[in-house]
Structures are given as structure tokens and as C-alpha cells.
């Protein structure tokens, strides 16, 4: 089982970069199989680059910081 506090700590490392562009990320859920559901907010929500942000920034950092994370998905799925 993944520690949600560790996931939040990892997201805290990403937030300043997203906030610099007028966006943010919120943890919605962490499943037992390592799937992390997040919601992009602000300028990031609906941005054409949001999938790249999830894959290249959020997912990469979460997997580095919390190895139990298998993937990151947008909460709307």
C-alpha cells in the first residue's frame, strides 16, 4: 500500500514549477495497485500540454520519489 503522505511530499516538489505557469496539481486518489489519480488545476487544466506534464513531470517525479507508484492518471478518467 502506498503512503499518501509520501505522494503528497513528492507533489510538493512539483507544485512550484506548475504554479510558476499559473497551474497546480491536487492528489485525488491512490489505489492499492499503485495508480495515482491527480487533478491539474488553473492554467494546467485543459492545457494542450497537460498530458505531457503528467507523463514527463508528475509521473516521473512520483515514480522516482515513491517507487510503489505504477502510473499517474488524470482524475477525470
PyMOL Python script that loads the backbone (N, CA, C, O; Angstrom):
from pymol import cmd

cmd.read_pdbstr("""\
ATOM      1  N   UNK A   1       0.840  -1.187   0.000  1.00  0.00           N
ATOM      2  CA  UNK A   1       0.000   0.000   0.000  1.00  0.00           C
ATOM      3  C   UNK A   1       0.886   1.253   0.000  1.00  0.00           C
ATOM      4  O   UNK A   1       1.886   1.322   0.715  1.00  0.00           O
ATOM      5  N   UNK A   2       0.509   2.205  -0.790  1.00  0.00           N
ATOM      6  CA  UNK A   2       1.301   3.426  -0.935  1.00  0.00           C
ATOM      7  C   UNK A   2       0.920   4.432   0.145  1.00  0.00           C
ATOM      8  O   UNK A   2      -0.256   4.642   0.441  1.00  0.00           O
ATOM      9  N   UNK A   3       1.935   5.038   0.716  1.00  0.00           N
ATOM     10  CA  UNK A   3       1.733   6.073   1.729  1.00  0.00           C
ATOM     11  C   UNK A   3       1.337   7.382   1.033  1.00  0.00           C
ATOM     12  O   UNK A   3       2.135   7.969   0.301  1.00  0.00           O
ATOM     13  N   UNK A   4       0.105   7.830   1.266  1.00  0.00           N
ATOM     14  CA  UNK A   4      -0.376   9.063   0.625  1.00  0.00           C
ATOM     15  C   UNK A   4       0.467  10.269   1.016  1.00  0.00           C
ATOM     16  O   UNK A   4       0.636  11.196   0.224  1.00  0.00           O
ATOM     17  N   UNK A   5       0.994  10.256   2.234  1.00  0.00           N
ATOM     18  CA  UNK A   5       1.825  11.376   2.682  1.00  0.00           C
ATOM     19  C   UNK A   5       3.086  11.490   1.825  1.00  0.00           C
ATOM     20  O   UNK A   5       3.526  12.598   1.517  1.00  0.00           O
ATOM     21  N   UNK A   6       3.670  10.351   1.437  1.00  0.00           N
ATOM     22  CA  UNK A   6       4.853  10.374   0.572  1.00  0.00           C
ATOM     23  C   UNK A   6       4.504  10.927  -0.809  1.00  0.00           C
ATOM     24  O   UNK A   6       5.285  11.666  -1.408  1.00  0.00           O
ATOM     25  N   UNK A   7       3.321  10.559  -1.306  1.00  0.00           N
ATOM     26  CA  UNK A   7       2.878  11.058  -2.603  1.00  0.00           C
ATOM     27  C   UNK A   7       2.688  12.573  -2.531  1.00  0.00           C
ATOM     28  O   UNK A   7       3.095  13.298  -3.438  1.00  0.00           O
ATOM     29  N   UNK A   8       2.072  13.045  -1.455  1.00  0.00           N
ATOM     30  CA  UNK A   8       1.869  14.495  -1.278  1.00  0.00           C
ATOM     31  C   UNK A   8       3.210  15.227  -1.204  1.00  0.00           C
ATOM     32  O   UNK A   8       3.360  16.307  -1.775  1.00  0.00           O
ATOM     33  N   UNK A   9       4.181  14.642  -0.504  1.00  0.00           N
ATOM     34  CA  UNK A   9       5.512  15.258  -0.405  1.00  0.00           C
ATOM     35  C   UNK A   9       6.153  15.369  -1.790  1.00  0.00           C
ATOM     36  O   UNK A   9       6.766  16.386  -2.114  1.00  0.00           O
ATOM     37  N   UNK A  10       6.009  14.329  -2.597  1.00  0.00           N
ATOM     38  CA  UNK A  10       6.566  14.364  -3.946  1.00  0.00           C
ATOM     39  C   UNK A  10       5.850  15.414  -4.793  1.00  0.00           C
ATOM     40  O   UNK A  10       6.489  16.128  -5.567  1.00  0.00           O
ATOM     41  N   UNK A  11       4.536  15.512  -4.652  1.00  0.00           N
ATOM     42  CA  UNK A  11       3.783  16.527  -5.389  1.00  0.00           C
ATOM     43  C   UNK A  11       4.203  17.930  -4.962  1.00  0.00           C
ATOM     44  O   UNK A  11       4.201  18.857  -5.772  1.00  0.00           O
ATOM     45  N   UNK A  12       4.561  18.082  -3.696  1.00  0.00           N
ATOM     46  CA  UNK A  12       5.021  19.386  -3.206  1.00  0.00           C
ATOM     47  C   UNK A  12       6.296  19.836  -3.923  1.00  0.00           C
ATOM     48  O   UNK A  12       6.548  21.035  -4.045  1.00  0.00           O
ATOM     49  N   UNK A  13       7.096  18.882  -4.395  1.00  0.00           N
ATOM     50  CA  UNK A  13       8.311  19.225  -5.143  1.00  0.00           C
ATOM     51  C   UNK A  13       7.981  19.713  -6.555  1.00  0.00           C
ATOM     52  O   UNK A  13       8.735  20.494  -7.136  1.00  0.00           O
ATOM     53  N   UNK A  14       6.867  19.258  -7.097  1.00  0.00           N
ATOM     54  CA  UNK A  14       6.455  19.599  -8.458  1.00  0.00           C
ATOM     55  C   UNK A  14       5.668  20.907  -8.489  1.00  0.00           C
ATOM     56  O   UNK A  14       5.762  21.669  -9.451  1.00  0.00           O
ATOM     57  N   UNK A  15       4.901  21.163  -7.443  1.00  0.00           N
ATOM     58  CA  UNK A  15       3.988  22.314  -7.418  1.00  0.00           C
ATOM     59  C   UNK A  15       4.624  23.653  -7.793  1.00  0.00           C
ATOM     60  O   UNK A  15       4.021  24.395  -8.569  1.00  0.00           O
ATOM     61  N   UNK A  16       5.792  23.996  -7.292  1.00  0.00           N
ATOM     62  CA  UNK A  16       6.350  25.311  -7.643  1.00  0.00           C
ATOM     63  C   UNK A  16       6.509  25.527  -9.150  1.00  0.00           C
ATOM     64  O   UNK A  16       6.322  26.639  -9.643  1.00  0.00           O
ATOM     65  N   UNK A  17       6.851  24.471  -9.874  1.00  0.00           N
ATOM     66  CA  UNK A  17       7.018  24.583 -11.325  1.00  0.00           C
ATOM     67  C   UNK A  17       5.669  24.799 -12.011  1.00  0.00           C
ATOM     68  O   UNK A  17       5.560  25.598 -12.941  1.00  0.00           O
ATOM     69  N   UNK A  18       4.658  24.090 -11.551  1.00  0.00           N
ATOM     70  CA  UNK A  18       3.319  24.259 -12.116  1.00  0.00           C
ATOM     71  C   UNK A  18       2.749  25.627 -11.752  1.00  0.00           C
ATOM     72  O   UNK A  18       2.129  26.292 -12.582  1.00  0.00           O
ATOM     73  N   UNK A  19       2.963  26.038 -10.505  1.00  0.00           N
ATOM     74  CA  UNK A  19       2.435  27.324 -10.043  1.00  0.00           C
ATOM     75  C   UNK A  19       3.101  28.492 -10.761  1.00  0.00           C
ATOM     76  O   UNK A  19       2.488  29.544 -10.942  1.00  0.00           O
ATOM     77  N   UNK A  20       4.347  28.312 -11.166  1.00  0.00           N
ATOM     78  CA  UNK A  20       5.038  29.366 -11.909  1.00  0.00           C
ATOM     79  C   UNK A  20       4.358  29.644 -13.250  1.00  0.00           C
ATOM     80  O   UNK A  20       4.466  30.741 -13.800  1.00  0.00           O
ATOM     81  N   UNK A  21       3.657  28.632 -13.765  1.00  0.00           N
ATOM     82  CA  UNK A  21       2.925  28.783 -15.025  1.00  0.00           C
ATOM     83  C   UNK A  21       1.429  28.992 -14.797  1.00  0.00           C
ATOM     84  O   UNK A  21       0.640  28.911 -15.738  1.00  0.00           O
ATOM     85  N   UNK A  22       1.037  29.261 -13.548  1.00  0.00           N
ATOM     86  CA  UNK A  22      -0.365  29.527 -13.242  1.00  0.00           C
ATOM     87  C   UNK A  22      -1.205  28.288 -13.000  1.00  0.00           C
ATOM     88  O   UNK A  22      -2.434  28.360 -13.029  1.00  0.00           O
ATOM     89  N   UNK A  23      -0.569  27.160 -12.762  1.00  0.00           N
ATOM     90  CA  UNK A  23      -1.307  25.919 -12.545  1.00  0.00           C
ATOM     91  C   UNK A  23      -1.029  25.318 -11.184  1.00  0.00           C
ATOM     92  O   UNK A  23      -0.381  25.926 -10.332  1.00  0.00           O
ATOM     93  N   UNK A  24      -1.533  24.112 -10.999  1.00  0.00           N
ATOM     94  CA  UNK A  24      -1.307  23.370  -9.761  1.00  0.00           C
ATOM     95  C   UNK A  24      -1.729  21.926  -9.993  1.00  0.00           C
ATOM     96  O   UNK A  24      -2.312  21.603 -11.028  1.00  0.00           O
ATOM     97  N   UNK A  25      -1.434  21.061  -9.031  1.00  0.00           N
ATOM     98  CA  UNK A  25      -1.839  19.671  -9.082  1.00  0.00           C
ATOM     99  C   UNK A  25      -2.369  19.268  -7.709  1.00  0.00           C
ATOM    100  O   UNK A  25      -1.811  19.644  -6.678  1.00  0.00           O
ATOM    101  N   UNK A  26      -3.459  18.495  -7.714  1.00  0.00           N
ATOM    102  CA  UNK A  26      -4.089  18.049  -6.470  1.00  0.00           C
ATOM    103  C   UNK A  26      -4.197  16.530  -6.504  1.00  0.00           C
ATOM    104  O   UNK A  26      -4.617  15.952  -7.506  1.00  0.00           O
ATOM    105  N   UNK A  27      -3.817  15.895  -5.412  1.00  0.00           N
ATOM    106  CA  UNK A  27      -3.952  14.448  -5.286  1.00  0.00           C
ATOM    107  C   UNK A  27      -5.416  14.106  -5.060  1.00  0.00           C
ATOM    108  O   UNK A  27      -6.048  14.639  -4.148  1.00  0.00           O
ATOM    109  N   UNK A  28      -5.954  13.221  -5.885  1.00  0.00           N
ATOM    110  CA  UNK A  28      -7.345  12.812  -5.753  1.00  0.00           C
ATOM    111  C   UNK A  28      -7.438  11.447  -5.089  1.00  0.00           C
ATOM    112  O   UNK A  28      -8.236  11.254  -4.172  1.00  0.00           O
ATOM    113  N   UNK A  29      -6.619  10.489  -5.551  1.00  0.00           N
ATOM    114  CA  UNK A  29      -6.715   9.139  -5.011  1.00  0.00           C
ATOM    115  C   UNK A  29      -5.421   8.377  -5.267  1.00  0.00           C
ATOM    116  O   UNK A  29      -4.667   8.679  -6.192  1.00  0.00           O
ATOM    117  N   UNK A  30      -5.190   7.381  -4.420  1.00  0.00           N
ATOM    118  CA  UNK A  30      -4.089   6.444  -4.608  1.00  0.00           C
ATOM    119  C   UNK A  30      -4.687   5.050  -4.444  1.00  0.00           C
ATOM    120  O   UNK A  30      -5.198   4.713  -3.376  1.00  0.00           O
ATOM    121  N   UNK A  31      -4.625   4.239  -5.500  1.00  0.00           N
ATOM    122  CA  UNK A  31      -5.200   2.894  -5.432  1.00  0.00           C
ATOM    123  C   UNK A  31      -4.191   1.913  -4.849  1.00  0.00           C
ATOM    124  O   UNK A  31      -2.997   2.202  -4.769  1.00  0.00           O
ATOM    125  N   UNK A  32      -4.687   0.755  -4.447  1.00  0.00           N
ATOM    126  CA  UNK A  32      -3.828  -0.271  -3.866  1.00  0.00           C
ATOM    127  C   UNK A  32      -2.823  -0.828  -4.868  1.00  0.00           C
ATOM    128  O   UNK A  32      -1.787  -1.367  -4.479  1.00  0.00           O
ATOM    129  N   UNK A  33      -3.132  -0.696  -6.168  1.00  0.00           N
ATOM    130  CA  UNK A  33      -2.218  -1.221  -7.178  1.00  0.00           C
ATOM    131  C   UNK A  33      -1.229  -0.171  -7.690  1.00  0.00           C
ATOM    132  O   UNK A  33      -0.557  -0.394  -8.697  1.00  0.00           O
ATOM    133  N   UNK A  34      -1.136   0.976  -7.000  1.00  0.00           N
ATOM    134  CA  UNK A  34      -0.114   1.965  -7.315  1.00  0.00           C
ATOM    135  C   UNK A  34      -0.504   3.020  -8.325  1.00  0.00           C
ATOM    136  O   UNK A  34       0.352   3.774  -8.788  1.00  0.00           O
ATOM    137  N   UNK A  35      -1.776   3.092  -8.679  1.00  0.00           N
ATOM    138  CA  UNK A  35      -2.234   4.107  -9.617  1.00  0.00           C
ATOM    139  C   UNK A  35      -2.601   5.368  -8.836  1.00  0.00           C
ATOM    140  O   UNK A  35      -3.432   5.335  -7.928  1.00  0.00           O
ATOM    141  N   UNK A  36      -1.969   6.472  -9.206  1.00  0.00           N
ATOM    142  CA  UNK A  36      -2.217   7.752  -8.548  1.00  0.00           C
ATOM    143  C   UNK A  36      -3.084   8.598  -9.467  1.00  0.00           C
ATOM    144  O   UNK A  36      -2.766   8.801 -10.639  1.00  0.00           O
ATOM    145  N   UNK A  37      -4.176   9.081  -8.917  1.00  0.00           N
ATOM    146  CA  UNK A  37      -5.098   9.933  -9.670  1.00  0.00           C
ATOM    147  C   UNK A  37      -4.918  11.367  -9.187  1.00  0.00           C
ATOM    148  O   UNK A  37      -5.008  11.651  -7.993  1.00  0.00           O
ATOM    149  N   UNK A  38      -4.661  12.268 -10.139  1.00  0.00           N
ATOM    150  CA  UNK A  38      -4.449  13.674  -9.807  1.00  0.00           C
ATOM    151  C   UNK A  38      -5.336  14.559 -10.669  1.00  0.00           C
ATOM    152  O   UNK A  38      -5.815  14.147 -11.726  1.00  0.00           O
ATOM    153  N   UNK A  39      -5.541  15.761 -10.204  1.00  0.00           N
ATOM    154  CA  UNK A  39      -6.275  16.757 -10.986  1.00  0.00           C
ATOM    155  C   UNK A  39      -5.380  17.955 -11.207  1.00  0.00           C
ATOM    156  O   UNK A  39      -4.879  18.557 -10.257  1.00  0.00           O
ATOM    157  N   UNK A  40      -5.184  18.296 -12.465  1.00  0.00           N
ATOM    158  CA  UNK A  40      -4.456  19.518 -12.785  1.00  0.00           C
ATOM    159  C   UNK A  40      -5.421  20.682 -12.667  1.00  0.00           C
ATOM    160  O   UNK A  40      -6.580  20.578 -13.070  1.00  0.00           O
ATOM    161  N   UNK A  41      -4.945  21.793 -12.115  1.00  0.00           N
ATOM    162  CA  UNK A  41      -5.800  22.952 -11.892  1.00  0.00           C
ATOM    163  C   UNK A  41      -5.194  24.199 -12.506  1.00  0.00           C
ATOM    164  O   UNK A  41      -4.044  24.210 -12.946  1.00  0.00           O
ATOM    165  N   UNK A  42      -6.008  25.253 -12.521  1.00  0.00           N
ATOM    166  CA  UNK A  42      -5.548  26.533 -13.032  1.00  0.00           C
ATOM    167  C   UNK A  42      -5.218  26.454 -14.507  1.00  0.00           C
ATOM    168  O   UNK A  42      -5.945  25.836 -15.285  1.00  0.00           O
ATOM    169  N   UNK A  43      -4.123  27.080 -14.884  1.00  0.00           N
ATOM    170  CA  UNK A  43      -3.718  27.115 -16.289  1.00  0.00           C
ATOM    171  C   UNK A  43      -3.413  25.726 -16.836  1.00  0.00           C
ATOM    172  O   UNK A  43      -3.469  25.519 -18.048  1.00  0.00           O
ATOM    173  N   UNK A  44      -3.095  24.778 -15.973  1.00  0.00           N
ATOM    174  CA  UNK A  44      -2.771  23.423 -16.423  1.00  0.00           C
ATOM    175  C   UNK A  44      -4.024  22.646 -16.835  1.00  0.00           C
ATOM    176  O   UNK A  44      -3.955  21.744 -17.670  1.00  0.00           O
ATOM    177  N   UNK A  45      -5.147  22.994 -16.256  1.00  0.00           N
ATOM    178  CA  UNK A  45      -6.382  22.281 -16.566  1.00  0.00           C
ATOM    179  C   UNK A  45      -6.821  22.623 -17.986  1.00  0.00           C
ATOM    180  O   UNK A  45      -7.057  23.788 -18.308  1.00  0.00           O
ATOM    181  N   UNK A  46      -6.928  21.614 -18.819  1.00  0.00           N
ATOM    182  CA  UNK A  46      -7.350  21.826 -20.190  1.00  0.00           C
ATOM    183  C   UNK A  46      -6.240  22.284 -21.124  1.00  0.00           C
ATOM    184  O   UNK A  46      -6.483  22.488 -22.313  1.00  0.00           O
ATOM    185  N   UNK A  47      -5.053  22.444 -20.618  1.00  0.00           N
ATOM    186  CA  UNK A  47      -3.925  22.853 -21.458  1.00  0.00           C
ATOM    187  C   UNK A  47      -3.592  21.721 -22.427  1.00  0.00           C
ATOM    188  O   UNK A  47      -3.594  20.554 -22.035  1.00  0.00           O
ATOM    189  N   UNK A  48      -3.307  22.049 -23.676  1.00  0.00           N
ATOM    190  CA  UNK A  48      -2.956  21.002 -24.643  1.00  0.00           C
ATOM    191  C   UNK A  48      -1.714  20.198 -24.233  1.00  0.00           C
ATOM    192  O   UNK A  48      -1.531  19.067 -24.681  1.00  0.00           O
ATOM    193  N   UNK A  49      -0.888  20.766 -23.406  1.00  0.00           N
ATOM    194  CA  UNK A  49       0.334  20.089 -22.964  1.00  0.00           C
ATOM    195  C   UNK A  49       0.149  19.316 -21.664  1.00  0.00           C
ATOM    196  O   UNK A  49       1.115  18.771 -21.130  1.00  0.00           O
ATOM    197  N   UNK A  50      -1.076  19.262 -21.148  1.00  0.00           N
ATOM    198  CA  UNK A  50      -1.305  18.650 -19.834  1.00  0.00           C
ATOM    199  C   UNK A  50      -0.903  17.174 -19.789  1.00  0.00           C
ATOM    200  O   UNK A  50      -0.400  16.715 -18.763  1.00  0.00           O
ATOM    201  N   UNK A  51      -1.110  16.423 -20.866  1.00  0.00           N
ATOM    202  CA  UNK A  51      -0.705  15.008 -20.870  1.00  0.00           C
ATOM    203  C   UNK A  51       0.810  14.874 -20.779  1.00  0.00           C
ATOM    204  O   UNK A  51       1.317  13.974 -20.110  1.00  0.00           O
ATOM    205  N   UNK A  52       1.530  15.764 -21.449  1.00  0.00           N
ATOM    206  CA  UNK A  52       2.991  15.750 -21.339  1.00  0.00           C
ATOM    207  C   UNK A  52       3.437  16.124 -19.938  1.00  0.00           C
ATOM    208  O   UNK A  52       4.387  15.550 -19.406  1.00  0.00           O
ATOM    209  N   UNK A  53       2.748  17.090 -19.341  1.00  0.00           N
ATOM    210  CA  UNK A  53       3.069  17.491 -17.968  1.00  0.00           C
ATOM    211  C   UNK A  53       2.880  16.316 -17.029  1.00  0.00           C
ATOM    212  O   UNK A  53       3.725  16.061 -16.171  1.00  0.00           O
ATOM    213  N   UNK A  54       1.773  15.597 -17.186  1.00  0.00           N
ATOM    214  CA  UNK A  54       1.528  14.429 -16.333  1.00  0.00           C
ATOM    215  C   UNK A  54       2.616  13.378 -16.515  1.00  0.00           C
ATOM    216  O   UNK A  54       3.161  12.869 -15.535  1.00  0.00           O
ATOM    217  N   UNK A  55       2.930  13.055 -17.748  1.00  0.00           N
ATOM    218  CA  UNK A  55       3.881  11.979 -18.016  1.00  0.00           C
ATOM    219  C   UNK A  55       5.322  12.381 -17.717  1.00  0.00           C
ATOM    220  O   UNK A  55       6.051  11.638 -17.060  1.00  0.00           O
ATOM    221  N   UNK A  56       5.729  13.541 -18.191  1.00  0.00           N
ATOM    222  CA  UNK A  56       7.138  13.930 -18.101  1.00  0.00           C
ATOM    223  C   UNK A  56       7.510  14.598 -16.792  1.00  0.00           C
ATOM    224  O   UNK A  56       8.690  14.642 -16.443  1.00  0.00           O
ATOM    225  N   UNK A  57       6.557  15.111 -16.072  1.00  0.00           N
ATOM    226  CA  UNK A  57       6.873  15.788 -14.813  1.00  0.00           C
ATOM    227  C   UNK A  57       6.279  15.045 -13.632  1.00  0.00           C
ATOM    228  O   UNK A  57       7.008  14.487 -12.813  1.00  0.00           O
ATOM    229  N   UNK A  58       4.977  15.038 -13.543  1.00  0.00           N
ATOM    230  CA  UNK A  58       4.306  14.482 -12.364  1.00  0.00           C
ATOM    231  C   UNK A  58       4.615  12.994 -12.204  1.00  0.00           C
ATOM    232  O   UNK A  58       5.074  12.569 -11.144  1.00  0.00           O
ATOM    233  N   UNK A  59       4.370  12.209 -13.233  1.00  0.00           N
ATOM    234  CA  UNK A  59       4.588  10.763 -13.120  1.00  0.00           C
ATOM    235  C   UNK A  59       6.062  10.434 -12.890  1.00  0.00           C
ATOM    236  O   UNK A  59       6.387   9.588 -12.057  1.00  0.00           O
ATOM    237  N   UNK A  60       6.939  11.089 -13.612  1.00  0.00           N
ATOM    238  CA  UNK A  60       8.376  10.814 -13.459  1.00  0.00           C
ATOM    239  C   UNK A  60       8.852  11.065 -12.038  1.00  0.00           C
ATOM    240  O   UNK A  60       9.544  10.233 -11.451  1.00  0.00           O
ATOM    241  N   UNK A  61       8.477  12.218 -11.488  1.00  0.00           N
ATOM    242  CA  UNK A  61       8.909  12.558 -10.126  1.00  0.00           C
ATOM    243  C   UNK A  61       8.279  11.623  -9.098  1.00  0.00           C
ATOM    244  O   UNK A  61       8.951  11.176  -8.169  1.00  0.00           O
ATOM    245  N   UNK A  62       6.992  11.330  -9.264  1.00  0.00           N
ATOM    246  CA  UNK A  62       6.341  10.435  -8.309  1.00  0.00           C
ATOM    247  C   UNK A  62       6.988   9.050  -8.319  1.00  0.00           C
ATOM    248  O   UNK A  62       7.208   8.464  -7.259  1.00  0.00           O
ATOM    249  N   UNK A  63       7.292   8.527  -9.495  1.00  0.00           N
ATOM    250  CA  UNK A  63       7.926   7.211  -9.569  1.00  0.00           C
ATOM    251  C   UNK A  63       9.329   7.224  -8.968  1.00  0.00           C
ATOM    252  O   UNK A  63       9.758   6.236  -8.371  1.00  0.00           O
ATOM    253  N   UNK A  64      10.044   8.341  -9.124  1.00  0.00           N
ATOM    254  CA  UNK A  64      11.384   8.456  -8.526  1.00  0.00           C
ATOM    255  C   UNK A  64      11.295   8.511  -7.008  1.00  0.00           C
ATOM    256  O   UNK A  64      12.067   7.853  -6.310  1.00  0.00           O
ATOM    257  N   UNK A  65      10.352   9.297  -6.499  1.00  0.00           N
ATOM    258  CA  UNK A  65      10.237   9.524  -5.056  1.00  0.00           C
ATOM    259  C   UNK A  65       9.484   8.412  -4.325  1.00  0.00           C
ATOM    260  O   UNK A  65       9.777   8.112  -3.167  1.00  0.00           O
ATOM    261  N   UNK A  66       8.515   7.807  -5.009  1.00  0.00           N
ATOM    262  CA  UNK A  66       7.684   6.759  -4.405  1.00  0.00           C
ATOM    263  C   UNK A  66       7.658   5.585  -5.394  1.00  0.00           C
ATOM    264  O   UNK A  66       6.768   5.518  -6.243  1.00  0.00           O
ATOM    265  N   UNK A  67       8.609   4.674  -5.295  1.00  0.00           N
ATOM    266  CA  UNK A  67       8.737   3.595  -6.272  1.00  0.00           C
ATOM    267  C   UNK A  67       7.493   2.705  -6.412  1.00  0.00           C
ATOM    268  O   UNK A  67       7.336   2.026  -7.427  1.00  0.00           O
ATOM    269  N   UNK A  68       6.624   2.701  -5.422  1.00  0.00           N
ATOM    270  CA  UNK A  68       5.419   1.877  -5.485  1.00  0.00           C
ATOM    271  C   UNK A  68       4.396   2.409  -6.496  1.00  0.00           C
ATOM    272  O   UNK A  68       3.456   1.702  -6.860  1.00  0.00           O
ATOM    273  N   UNK A  69       4.579   3.649  -6.945  1.00  0.00           N
ATOM    274  CA  UNK A  69       3.662   4.237  -7.922  1.00  0.00           C
ATOM    275  C   UNK A  69       3.870   3.538  -9.266  1.00  0.00           C
ATOM    276  O   UNK A  69       4.988   3.479  -9.777  1.00  0.00           O
ATOM    277  N   UNK A  70       2.779   3.009  -9.832  1.00  0.00           N
ATOM    278  CA  UNK A  70       2.870   2.331 -11.127  1.00  0.00           C
ATOM    279  C   UNK A  70       2.548   3.270 -12.281  1.00  0.00           C
ATOM    280  O   UNK A  70       3.174   3.185 -13.338  1.00  0.00           O
ATOM    281  N   UNK A  71       1.577   4.167 -12.094  1.00  0.00           N
ATOM    282  CA  UNK A  71       1.270   5.160 -13.106  1.00  0.00           C
ATOM    283  C   UNK A  71       0.448   6.283 -12.503  1.00  0.00           C
ATOM    284  O   UNK A  71      -0.113   6.159 -11.414  1.00  0.00           O
ATOM    285  N   UNK A  72       0.392   7.394 -13.249  1.00  0.00           N
ATOM    286  CA  UNK A  72      -0.372   8.570 -12.829  1.00  0.00           C
ATOM    287  C   UNK A  72      -1.404   8.849 -13.908  1.00  0.00           C
ATOM    288  O   UNK A  72      -1.089   8.895 -15.097  1.00  0.00           O
ATOM    289  N   UNK A  73      -2.644   9.034 -13.467  1.00  0.00           N
ATOM    290  CA  UNK A  73      -3.724   9.316 -14.423  1.00  0.00           C
ATOM    291  C   UNK A  73      -4.460  10.573 -13.995  1.00  0.00           C
ATOM    292  O   UNK A  73      -4.478  10.921 -12.814  1.00  0.00           O
ATOM    293  N   UNK A  74      -5.076  11.262 -14.975  1.00  0.00           N
ATOM    294  CA  UNK A  74      -5.922  12.411 -14.608  1.00  0.00           C
ATOM    295  C   UNK A  74      -7.191  11.910 -13.931  1.00  0.00           C
ATOM    296  O   UNK A  74      -7.721  10.859 -14.292  1.00  0.00           O
ATOM    297  N   UNK A  75      -7.670  12.653 -12.963  1.00  0.00           N
ATOM    298  CA  UNK A  75      -8.830  12.242 -12.174  1.00  0.00           C
ATOM    299  C   UNK A  75     -10.090  12.114 -13.015  1.00  0.00           C
ATOM    300  O   UNK A  75     -11.009  11.396 -12.624  1.00  0.00           O
ATOM    301  N   UNK A  76     -10.160  12.781 -14.146  1.00  0.00           N
ATOM    302  CA  UNK A  76     -11.359  12.744 -14.972  1.00  0.00           C
ATOM    303  C   UNK A  76     -11.569  11.420 -15.682  1.00  0.00           C
ATOM    304  O   UNK A  76     -12.647  11.196 -16.233  1.00  0.00           O
ATOM    305  N   UNK A  77     -10.576  10.529 -15.690  1.00  0.00           N
ATOM    306  CA  UNK A  77     -10.722   9.232 -16.355  1.00  0.00           C
ATOM    307  C   UNK A  77     -11.403   8.230 -15.463  1.00  0.00           C
ATOM    308  O   UNK A  77     -11.606   7.084 -15.865  1.00  0.00           O
TER     309      UNK A  77
END
""", "prot")
cmd.dss("prot")
cmd.show_as("cartoon", "prot")
cmd.util.cbc("prot")
cmd.orient("prot")
